[in-house]
Amino acid sequence: MKVARKFTIRGLVQGVGFRFFTQRSAARHQVLGYVRNLPNGNVEAYAEGSAETVEGFKQDLTAGPTYSVVEEIEEIVLEPTGLYSSFRIEK
């Protein structure tokens, strides 16, 4: 069964390779969706996949790349849309 989650990651998460890290994590966990920087300095990620793969993806986001400092992750449960065929970095 597919699930969908939108994550808002707060902390030192821009300018440290967070979006590229997130894209690699999505490939590893086989989740679909997107990641993008927000104007307020946060990062937003949307992920669709099995409950297990999305949870693994979330754990990676919690750790973040080497130079990031993840202070908080907000998670919103959504219905899967099926609109994504890959995981991309959005501008």
Secondary structure by P-SEA (a helix, b strand, c coil): cbbbbbbbbbccccccaaaaaaaaaaaaaccccccccccccbbbbbbbccaaaaaaaaaaaaaccccccccbbbbbbbcccccccbbbbcc
